[in-house]
């Protein structure tokens, strides 16, 4: 494992109790930093923080609610003087079905978690980062946001919106010490697969030229670098993690 320098820095990782969020938190701690896991499942986040050790904390939060995010940030700042990095990893897939059969309530839920949640977390944390004139924001998008996966219209649309939000916010903060980037993984085998049909999983695998799914560790390595001071001249950018699938 290559050594990244996150020494003395503190990160907030949303959806940090499991999956990609947990793996990213592990990498940031291994790189010398500390993390606060924001997750709507506070019990799971608390257990995850315990497993990560003394450099991890847990806060229960609903990322779709501004008041909940503001409270979580205030709580986080009681055990850390600053938030130096924000990783927006919380997300859901929604059902796998044709658009004309897609439940409207399910569409709205996917949008609320995957894009409104990212917007609210960026909105609240960016204000603190601007004040200290330093920060790194990394949004977890998806190759589905570039290509559009069939039978996943809400997920694809929400992740395309994450890419666009990243570009917009990156430009808005370009004259500060805050950098904003996103990553677009192809499928990574985590618990989120439990929300997908076997047919959809097989479709995703068939699109990856490397012939395998990504790993949590591979995503965490790239996200970890994007959280460091070394990521100084990239902002509003989209970093590929698709095993060769992406065409742009």
N, C-alpha and C positions, 0 to 999 in steps of 0.2 A: 504494500500500500504506500503510495507516494505521500509525503508529508505536506499538508497544507498548514498555513499559519493563520489560525483564528484565536491566537493567544490573547486572553483577557477580554475577548469580545462576548457579547450576549446576543442570542438569537431567539426569536419567537417562531415556532413551527406550528402551523395550524394542521389539524388532523394528525397530530403527532403521536397519538396513542398506538397506532398500528401502521403497517405497510410502509409506503415511501416516507411518510413523515417521521416515523420511528427510526428508519434507517438513516435519514438525513441528520436527525438529532444525534445518533451514535457517531456519525462521521465528524460533526462539528465539535462534539466533546473530545473525540480522539485528536482533534486538531488544536486543542488547548482552550476551547471556549466553554461556555455554559448555555443552557437552553431552557426555555419555558415552553412546555407543550400545551397548546390550546386545543381543546377537543370538547365536543358536545357531550361525550361520555366521560364525565369527570372521574368516575371510579376507575375506568380503564386508563385514563391519563395518569392518575395517581399511581397506579400499579406500574405503568410504564416508566414513570419518573423514578420510582423506587428501584426498578431494575437497572436504570441507567446510572444511578449513583448520586453522589452529593452535588454534582454539577447540573442536575436536572430538577425542574420544578413543574408543577401541573396546575392549570387553571381551567375550570369548566367554562365554556363559552358557546353561544349560538352565533356563528359568524354572520347569519342573515339579519341579526338585530343590532342596530347601531349602539343602543344603550348597553347591551351585553358586551360588545367589543370594547367600548369605552371603559367599562368597569374592569374588564380583563386586563386592559393596558395599565390602568391605575394600579391594579393588584400586582402586576408584573414589575412595575417600577418601584414597588416596596422592597423587593429583594434584588434588584439590579438597578444601577444608576442610569442605565440607558438601554435602549433596544438598538443594537448595531446592525442587525439583519432580521428581515421578515421573510419567511418562506411560506407562501400560500399553497399548502398541500391538501387541504380539506376538499373533498369532492365526492360526488356520487355519479353512477353511470345512468340511472334510469332504466326503464324497460327496453328490451330489444323487440321492436315491432315497426311495421310500416307507418309512415307519417300519418296517413289517413285513418289509422287505427289508434294513434298515439293518444293516451288519456291526457286531457287538458291539465288536470291537477298534477299529473306526473311531470308534464312539461314545465309547469311553473315551479315545481319543487327543484328540478335540476337547475333551472336558471337561478333560482334564489341561492342555492348552495354554491354552484360552480362559478357564477360571475358576480351576482350581487354580493356574495360573501367576500370575494376577492376585492371588489370595489370598496366595501366598508372597511376591511382591514387595512388596505392601502391608505384610505382616507384618514383613518385615525392615526396610524403609525407614521405616515409621511409628515404629518405636522410636527411630531417630536423629532424626526430625523432632520427636518429643515432647520429646526431650532439649534440643533447641535452641529449642523452643516456636515453631517456624515451619515451614511447608511447604505445598506444593500438590500434591495427587494428582489426576490426571485419568485416568480409565479409558475406553478406547475400547469402547463397547458397539455396538449396531446397532439400527436400526428393526425388524429381525427379532426382537429381544428384546421389542418392544412388540406387534407384530402376529402374529408366528409365520409364517414363510414355509413353504409346502408344499414337500415334498421336501428340507427342510433342518432336520429336527427337532433334531438335536444342536446345530447352530449356533444356531438360534433359542433353544433352552433354555439354552445356555451364556451367550448374551448377555443373556437375561432375568435370569440369575443375577448377571451383572456389575452390572446395574442395582440389584438388591436388595442386593448386597454394598456398593455405593457408598452407598446410603441408610443402611445399618447402620453402616458405618465413619464416615460423616459425622456421625452422631449421637454416636458414641462419642468423637469428637475435637472436638466442637463447643465444649467449654469450654477448648480450647487454641488456639494460633495456627496450627493445621493445618486446611486446607480440602480437602474430598474431593468431587469432582464427576465426572460422566461425560457423554459425548456419544453421540448415537444417529444416526449417519449412515445415510442410504439408500446405495445402491450408489455407490461411487467407483471409477472405472476405474483400477485398478492391476494389478500382477502377480498379485494374488489372483484375478483373473478367470480366470487359467489353470487354477484348480482347479475351475471351474464349467462346467456344460454351457451351450451356446448358448441352449437353451430356458429355463434358469433365469435367465440374464442378461436375456433378452427379457421374462420375467415381471416381474422387478424394475423394469425400465424402464417397463413398462405401468402400474405402480402410482404413479409419480411425477407429480403434477399439472403440474409445470414442464416435463415432457417431456424431461428430460435427466438425466444422471448428475451427481453432485457432482464437485467438483475437489479435488485434494489441497490446493491453496492455500486453499480455503474452509474445509476442516476445520482446517488449521494455524492459520488466523486465530482461530478460536474457541478452540481448545485453547491457543494462545499466550496469549490473554487470561486464560483460567482458570489459567494458571501464574503470573500476575503478582500483585503486592500489591493491585492494583485489585480483584481478585476477593476481597472481604473479608467479604461478608455472604451469600454463596451457599455452601451446603454440603449434601451429600446430595442434590444436585439433578441433574436430567437435562435436558440441553440438546439441542434438536432440530436436526438438519441433514438433513432429509429431503425438501426441495423441495416441502413441502406434504402429504406422504403421511401423516404421523402424525395420529392422531385424539385423542391425549391426551399 
